[in-house]
Amino acid sequence: MTAAVTLIALVAFSPLWVETDAYRFAWLVACVLAAVHFFGVEIRRPDRLHLGLAAYLCMGWAVYVALRYGIYAIAQDRLVVGSAEEIYLFAGLYSTSGYAVFLARRHLGWLVPALVFLTTAKLGAAFPTVELAGAQGVDVLFANNSIHASLMCALLLVIHAGFALHIIRTKHRWAWTTSFLVFLTVFNISGCLFYIIVLNSKGVWLALFLVLPPVLLSTVWMLGRSRDRVYGFVAVFFALALSAAAYLSHERIVSVAGPTAERGLSLLIGLVRSETPMELLRSSAEDPAIPASARVRLQLTLDSLDLIAAKPLFGWGPEWADAWQNRTYFEYPYRLLHNSVLEVAVRHGLFGLAFYGFILAWALAQMFRASGDALVPREVPQTAAVALALFFIASLTNSHIRLAIGESFMWAFVAIGFACFYARQAAGRAERVTRDP
């Protein structure tokens, strides 16, 4: 049983190592098994678990998206393909996935050690073939391109850091297996940091630059308020590691990100001082002096904002692909908007942004509540919060929500939140009802 659960869980988290859609099938299997248990066993209990309003909200969202897509398909007599419209339906399975995680919680003990071993294998397999100039190790670390691979490494770095904190805090007497696991964890953190540097993803660099320093400072602050000094030691270790990495690679970072950062800062200052900021943005979008990567994102952003301004509340739905053909800039033939927030806003407007913002915040709150009730280690919500902040910032410069790593991250994140919600009910820390509304 434990082996089967661990295998399904590893496939569900597989985009951390290999960019495929296999995770969808793993979650579907988990959802089917969870649904069978719920309707066969749980529903007969007089004090059965309450699905929760958040679950009904997710299901209602999926129905809304499906109806909107179906109406468009019938009216236009065709389907929209190649733009990942189906990912917005996955929210309908978030609560069922969370129930599956809740049921399997006692069989997940080997999940994190297995994650550590797989990460070691991934990093080790790519290292002999890595090219420091372009970082093309083993098909870019088993991802479609270096940006995707860099985000994988960043999330793995955060997960391993959280695991390191947990194991050092809780293990007072270490067996050789624990010591070996800690060694692999430190090796993986170093490897992820190395690949993040050589993969040249400016968006991930920016996310780490904005997220990690406050995390380290807050960790040191927590040290001053508690007797648990392990956080201070780990914080100092990470601070030294990051400082050393930044120092050793500062020339590379400046050469890769310097021109974009300089132009971006200049543009930001100009926008603050300008009385016509949109005109300044449009002139910058056509300025050949702007680095190509920044210029394409600026053009995509302006075209996206034009669509959002036309239908701000509920967006264009599947029609966005038709409206996109009438955009202003055609220099780059992209249908990826290179910004996850814009991806949602163009399709589903402020309503869609409100839904995803609420459900992610709700899931994180459930993790913190479960931690406060001593149902999950305190490193779980802390790691989740850092990972969410990193993912959000990185997604402002790329459409990660439409990629396997982004889809699976959001799915797993909310599922864990639901699992914590159900665990609190099972432990008597949240109200259980005899009938769902």
C-alpha positions as CSV (number, residue, x, y, z in Angstrom):
1,M,0.0,0.0,0.0
2,T,2.7,2.5,1.0
3,A,4.7,1.7,-2.2
4,A,1.7,2.2,-4.4
5,V,0.8,5.5,-2.7
6,T,4.4,6.7,-2.9
7,L,4.5,5.8,-6.6
8,I,1.3,7.7,-7.4
9,A,2.5,10.7,-5.4
10,L,5.9,10.8,-7.2
11,V,4.2,10.7,-10.6
12,A,1.8,13.5,-9.4
13,F,4.9,15.6,-8.5
14,S,6.9,14.4,-11.5
15,P,7.1,17.8,-13.3
16,L,9.7,18.7,-10.6
17,W,12.0,16.4,-12.4
18,V,10.7,15.7,-15.9
19,E,8.4,18.0,-18.0
20,T,5.6,15.7,-18.9
21,D,1.8,15.6,-18.4
22,A,2.0,12.2,-16.6
23,Y,1.0,14.0,-13.4
24,R,-2.5,14.5,-14.7
25,F,-3.1,10.8,-14.9
26,A,-1.7,10.3,-11.4
27,W,-4.1,12.8,-9.9
28,L,-7.0,11.3,-11.9
29,V,-6.2,7.9,-10.5
30,A,-6.0,9.4,-7.0
31,C,-9.3,11.2,-7.5
32,V,-11.1,8.1,-8.7
33,L,-9.9,6.1,-5.7
34,A,-10.9,9.0,-3.4
35,A,-14.3,9.3,-4.9
36,V,-14.9,5.6,-4.5
37,H,-14.0,5.8,-0.8
38,F,-16.0,8.9,-0.2
39,F,-19.3,7.6,-1.8
40,G,-18.7,4.1,-0.6
41,V,-17.6,4.6,3.0
42,E,-17.3,8.3,4.2
43,I,-20.8,9.3,3.1
44,R,-22.4,6.7,5.3
45,R,-20.9,8.0,8.5
46,P,-23.1,10.1,10.6
47,D,-20.3,12.6,11.3
48,R,-18.8,12.5,7.9
49,L,-16.3,15.0,6.7
50,H,-17.7,18.3,5.4
51,L,-16.5,19.0,1.8
52,G,-16.4,22.7,2.6
53,L,-17.5,25.8,0.8
54,A,-14.1,26.1,-0.9
55,A,-14.7,22.7,-2.5
56,Y,-18.1,23.8,-3.9
57,L,-16.5,27.0,-5.1
58,C,-13.8,25.0,-7.1
59,M,-16.5,22.7,-8.5
60,G,-18.6,25.7,-9.5
61,W,-15.7,27.3,-11.2
62,A,-15.0,24.2,-13.2
63,V,-18.7,24.1,-14.3
64,Y,-18.6,27.8,-15.2
65,V,-15.5,27.3,-17.4
66,A,-16.9,24.2,-19.0
67,L,-20.2,25.9,-19.9
68,R,-18.4,28.9,-21.3
69,Y,-16.2,26.7,-23.4
70,G,-19.1,24.6,-24.5
71,I,-21.3,27.5,-25.5
72,Y,-18.4,28.9,-27.6
73,A,-17.7,25.5,-29.2
74,I,-21.4,25.1,-30.2
75,A,-21.8,28.7,-31.4
76,Q,-18.6,28.7,-33.5
77,D,-18.8,25.0,-34.4
78,R,-15.2,24.5,-33.5
79,L,-12.8,24.0,-30.6
80,V,-10.0,26.2,-29.4
81,V,-6.8,24.0,-29.5
82,G,-3.2,24.7,-28.6
83,S,-3.8,27.3,-25.9
84,A,-4.3,25.1,-22.9
85,E,-7.9,26.1,-22.1
86,E,-8.4,22.8,-20.3
87,I,-6.2,23.7,-17.4
88,Y,-8.9,25.9,-16.0
89,L,-11.1,22.9,-15.5
90,F,-8.6,21.2,-13.2
91,A,-9.8,23.3,-10.3
92,G,-12.9,21.0,-10.2
93,L,-10.6,18.2,-8.9
94,Y,-8.7,20.2,-6.3
95,S,-11.0,19.1,-3.4
96,T,-11.1,15.5,-4.5
97,S,-7.3,15.5,-4.8
98,G,-7.0,16.9,-1.4
99,Y,-9.3,14.2,0.0
100,A,-7.0,11.6,-1.7
101,V,-4.0,13.2,0.0
102,F,-5.8,13.1,3.3
103,L,-6.6,9.4,3.0
104,A,-3.0,8.6,2.0
105,R,-1.4,10.8,4.7
106,R,-0.2,7.8,6.8
107,H,1.5,6.2,3.7
108,L,3.5,9.2,2.6
109,G,6.5,8.8,4.9
110,W,8.8,7.8,2.1
111,L,7.7,10.5,-0.3
112,V,10.2,13.2,0.7
113,P,13.2,10.8,0.9
114,A,12.2,9.5,-2.5
115,L,12.0,13.1,-3.7
116,V,15.5,13.7,-2.5
117,F,16.9,10.6,-4.2
118,L,15.2,11.5,-7.5
119,T,16.5,15.0,-7.4
120,T,20.0,13.7,-6.8
121,A,19.7,11.4,-9.8
122,K,18.3,14.3,-12.0
123,L,21.1,16.7,-11.1
124,G,23.8,14.1,-11.4
125,A,22.6,12.8,-14.8
126,A,22.7,16.3,-16.2
127,F,26.0,17.5,-14.8
128,P,28.5,15.6,-17.1
129,T,26.9,17.1,-20.2
130,V,26.2,20.6,-18.9
131,E,27.6,23.5,-21.0
132,L,28.3,26.5,-18.8
133,A,27.8,28.9,-21.6
134,G,24.3,27.7,-22.4
135,A,23.5,25.2,-19.7
136,Q,22.1,22.5,-22.1
137,G,22.7,19.5,-19.8
138,V,20.7,16.4,-20.8
139,D,17.9,18.2,-22.7
140,V,18.1,21.1,-20.3
141,L,17.6,19.1,-17.2
142,F,14.7,17.1,-18.7
143,A,12.7,20.2,-19.4
144,N,11.6,21.8,-22.7
145,N,13.9,24.9,-22.2
146,S,16.1,26.5,-19.6
147,I,13.4,28.7,-18.1
148,H,11.3,25.8,-17.2
149,A,14.3,23.9,-15.9
150,S,15.3,26.9,-13.8
151,L,11.9,27.1,-12.1
152,M,12.0,23.4,-11.4
153,C,15.4,23.8,-9.7
154,A,14.1,26.9,-7.7
155,L,11.1,25.0,-6.4
156,L,13.3,21.9,-5.6
157,L,15.7,24.2,-3.7
158,V,12.9,25.6,-1.6
159,I,11.5,22.1,-0.8
160,H,14.9,20.8,0.1
161,A,15.5,23.8,2.4
162,G,12.3,23.2,4.2
163,F,13.0,19.5,4.5
164,A,16.5,20.3,5.9
165,L,15.0,22.6,8.5
166,H,12.6,19.9,9.6
167,I,15.0,17.0,9.8
168,I,17.6,19.1,11.7
169,R,15.0,20.4,14.1
170,T,13.3,17.1,14.9
171,K,16.2,14.5,14.7
172,H,18.1,14.7,18.0
173,R,19.9,11.4,17.4
174,W,20.9,10.8,13.9
175,A,21.3,7.3,12.4
176,W,23.7,7.0,9.5
177,T,20.6,6.9,7.2
178,T,19.6,10.3,8.5
179,S,23.0,11.7,8.1
180,F,23.2,10.4,4.5
181,L,19.8,12.0,3.7
182,V,21.0,15.3,5.1
183,F,24.1,15.1,3.0
184,L,22.1,14.4,-0.2
185,T,19.8,17.3,0.7
186,V,22.7,19.7,1.0
187,F,24.1,18.3,-2.2
188,N,20.8,18.9,-4.0
189,I,20.5,22.4,-2.7
190,S,24.0,23.2,-3.9
191,G,23.2,21.6,-7.3
192,C,20.0,23.4,-7.7
193,L,21.7,26.7,-6.9
194,F,24.4,25.9,-9.5
195,Y,21.9,25.1,-12.2
196,I,19.8,28.2,-11.5
197,I,22.9,30.3,-12.0
198,V,24.0,28.7,-15.3
199,L,20.5,28.4,-16.8
200,N,20.3,32.2,-17.2
201,S,16.6,32.6,-16.3
202,K,16.3,36.3,-15.4
203,G,12.7,35.8,-14.1
204,V,13.8,33.1,-11.6
205,W,16.8,35.1,-10.6
206,L,14.5,38.0,-9.8
207,A,12.1,35.8,-7.9
208,L,14.9,34.4,-5.7
209,F,16.4,37.8,-5.2
210,L,13.1,39.2,-3.9
211,V,12.0,36.1,-1.9
212,L,15.1,34.6,-0.3
213,P,16.6,37.7,1.6
214,P,13.3,38.4,3.5
215,V,13.0,34.7,4.3
216,L,16.5,34.6,5.7
217,L,16.0,37.8,7.7
218,S,12.7,36.6,9.1
219,T,14.4,33.3,10.1
220,V,17.1,35.2,12.0
221,W,14.4,37.3,13.6
222,M,12.5,34.1,14.7
223,L,15.8,32.9,16.2
224,G,15.9,35.8,18.5
225,R,12.4,35.0,19.8
226,S,12.8,31.3,20.4
227,R,15.2,28.8,21.9
228,D,15.3,26.8,18.8
229,R,18.7,27.9,17.4
230,V,18.7,25.5,14.5
231,Y,16.9,28.0,12.3
232,G,19.7,30.5,12.9
233,F,22.4,28.1,12.0
234,V,20.5,27.0,8.8
235,A,19.8,30.7,8.0
236,V,23.5,31.5,8.3
237,F,24.4,28.5,6.1
238,F,22.0,29.6,3.4
239,A,23.1,33.2,3.6
240,L,26.7,32.2,3.2
241,A,25.9,29.8,0.3
242,L,23.8,32.5,-1.5
243,S,26.5,35.1,-0.9
244,A,29.2,32.8,-2.2
245,A,27.1,31.9,-5.2
246,A,26.4,35.5,-6.0
247,Y,30.0,36.6,-5.6
248,L,31.4,33.7,-7.8
249,S,28.8,34.3,-10.5
250,H,28.4,38.1,-10.3
251,E,30.1,38.7,-13.7
252,R,27.7,36.2,-15.4
253,I,24.7,37.7,-13.7
254,V,25.6,41.2,-14.6
255,S,26.3,40.3,-18.3
256,V,23.1,38.4,-18.6
257,A,20.6,40.5,-16.6
258,G,22.4,43.8,-16.6
259,P,21.1,45.3,-19.8
260,T,17.5,44.3,-19.1
261,A,17.7,45.5,-15.5
262,E,19.2,48.8,-16.5
263,R,16.5,49.4,-19.2
264,G,13.8,48.2,-16.9
265,L,14.8,50.5,-14.1
266,S,15.0,53.4,-16.6
267,L,11.6,52.6,-17.9
268,L,10.1,52.4,-14.4
269,I,11.5,55.8,-13.5
270,G,10.2,57.2,-16.7
271,L,6.7,55.8,-16.0
272,V,6.6,57.4,-12.6
273,R,7.6,60.8,-14.0
274,S,5.6,60.6,-17.2
275,E,2.1,62.2,-17.6
276,T,1.3,59.8,-20.4
277,P,2.7,56.4,-19.2
278,M,0.9,54.3,-21.8
279,E,2.5,56.3,-24.7
280,L,5.9,55.8,-23.1
281,L,5.2,52.0,-22.8
282,R,4.2,51.8,-26.5
283,S,7.2,53.8,-27.7
284,S,9.4,51.5,-25.6
285,A,7.8,48.5,-27.1
286,E,9.0,49.6,-30.5
287,D,12.5,50.8,-29.4
288,P,15.2,48.5,-30.9
289,A,17.5,49.6,-28.1
290,I,15.4,47.6,-25.6
291,P,16.7,44.0,-25.2
292,A,14.7,41.6,-27.4
293,S,13.5,39.5,-24.4
294,A,12.2,42.6,-22.6
295,R,10.7,44.1,-25.8
296,V,8.7,41.0,-26.6
297,R,7.3,40.8,-23.1
298,L,6.4,44.5,-23.3
299,Q,4.6,44.0,-26.5
300,L,2.7,41.0,-25.2
301,T,1.8,42.9,-22.1
302,L,0.4,45.8,-24.0
303,D,-1.6,43.6,-26.3
304,S,-3.0,41.7,-23.3
305,L,-3.9,44.9,-21.5
306,D,-5.8,46.0,-24.6
307,L,-7.9,42.9,-24.4
308,I,-8.4,43.1,-20.7
309,A,-9.5,46.7,-20.9
310,A,-12.2,45.7,-23.4
311,K,-13.7,43.0,-21.1
312,P,-12.3,43.5,-17.6
313,L,-14.8,41.7,-15.4
314,F,-15.1,38.2,-17.0
315,G,-12.6,38.3,-19.8
316,W,-12.9,36.9,-23.2
317,G,-13.2,33.2,-22.4
318,P,-12.3,31.0,-25.4
319,E,-12.9,34.0,-27.7
320,W,-9.6,35.5,-26.7
321,A,-7.8,33.5,-29.4
322,D,-9.9,35.2,-32.0
323,A,-9.4,38.6,-30.5
324,W,-5.7,38.0,-30.3
325,Q,-5.5,38.0,-34.1
326,N,-6.4,41.7,-34.1
327,R,-3.6,42.7,-31.7
328,T,-1.4,45.7,-32.3
329,Y,2.1,44.0,-32.4
330,F,2.9,41.1,-34.7
331,E,6.7,41.2,-34.4
332,Y,6.6,38.0,-32.4
333,P,4.0,35.3,-33.3
334,Y,3.4,34.2,-29.7
335,R,0.2,32.9,-28.2
336,L,1.9,32.5,-24.8
337,L,1.5,35.8,-23.0
338,H,4.6,35.3,-20.9
339,N,2.8,36.3,-17.8
340,S,0.5,34.0,-15.8
341,V,-1.6,36.8,-14.3
342,L,-2.3,38.1,-17.8
343,E,-3.1,34.6,-19.0
344,V,-5.9,34.3,-16.4
345,A,-7.1,38.0,-16.8
346,V,-7.4,37.8,-20.6
347,R,-9.5,34.7,-20.4
348,H,-11.5,35.2,-17.2
349,G,-11.0,38.8,-16.1
350,L,-10.9,40.1,-12.6
351,F,-13.4,37.3,-11.6
352,G,-10.8,34.7,-12.6
353,L,-8.0,36.4,-10.7
354,A,-10.2,36.7,-7.6
355,F,-11.0,33.0,-7.8
356,Y,-7.4,31.8,-8.0
357,G,-6.2,34.4,-5.5
358,F,-8.8,33.3,-3.0
359,I,-8.3,29.6,-3.4
360,L,-4.5,29.8,-3.1
361,A,-4.7,32.0,-0.1
362,W,-7.3,29.7,1.5
363,A,-5.1,26.7,0.9
364,L,-2.1,28.4,2.5
365,A,-4.3,29.4,5.5
366,Q,-5.4,25.8,6.0
367,M,-1.8,24.7,6.1
368,F,-0.9,27.3,8.8
369,R,-4.0,26.2,10.8
370,A,-3.1,22.6,10.6
371,S,0.5,23.5,11.7
372,G,-0.9,25.4,14.6
373,D,-2.9,22.3,15.6
374,A,0.2,20.2,15.4
375,L,-1.2,18.1,12.6
376,V,1.6,18.9,10.1
377,P,5.2,20.1,10.7
378,R,5.6,23.9,10.9
379,E,8.0,23.7,7.9
380,V,5.1,22.7,5.7
381,P,3.3,26.0,5.6
382,Q,6.5,27.9,5.7
383,T,7.9,26.1,2.7
384,A,4.6,26.4,0.9
385,A,4.5,30.2,1.5
386,V,8.0,30.7,0.1
387,A,7.3,28.4,-2.9
388,L,4.1,30.3,-3.6
389,A,5.8,33.7,-3.5
390,L,8.6,32.4,-5.7
391,F,6.2,30.9,-8.2
392,F,4.1,34.0,-8.3
393,I,7.0,36.4,-9.0
394,A,8.6,34.0,-11.6
395,S,5.2,33.7,-13.3
396,L,5.1,37.5,-13.9
397,T,7.7,37.0,-16.6
398,N,6.5,33.7,-18.0
399,S,3.3,31.7,-18.6
400,H,4.2,29.0,-16.0
401,I,0.5,28.5,-15.3
402,R,0.2,26.9,-18.8
403,L,3.2,24.6,-18.3
404,A,3.4,21.2,-16.5
405,I,5.4,22.7,-13.7
406,G,2.9,25.5,-13.1
407,E,-0.2,23.4,-13.5
408,S,1.1,20.7,-11.2
409,F,2.3,23.2,-8.6
410,M,-1.1,24.9,-8.3
411,W,-2.9,21.5,-8.3
412,A,-0.7,20.1,-5.6
413,F,-0.7,23.3,-3.5
414,V,-4.4,23.5,-3.3
415,A,-4.8,19.8,-2.8
416,I,-2.5,19.9,0.2
417,G,-4.6,22.8,1.5
418,F,-7.7,20.7,1.3
419,A,-5.9,17.7,2.9
420,C,-5.1,20.0,5.9
421,F,-8.7,21.1,6.0
422,Y,-9.9,17.5,6.2
423,A,-7.2,16.6,8.7
424,R,-8.4,19.3,11.0
425,Q,-11.9,18.0,10.8
426,A,-10.8,14.4,11.5
427,A,-8.8,15.6,14.5
428,G,-11.8,17.6,15.9
429,R,-10.1,21.0,15.3
430,A,-12.7,22.0,12.7
431,E,-16.5,21.4,12.7
432,R,-17.8,18.3,11.0
433,V,-21.4,18.2,9.8
434,T,-23.8,15.5,9.1
435,R,-25.0,17.0,5.8
436,D,-23.3,19.3,3.3
437,P,-25.2,22.4,2.3
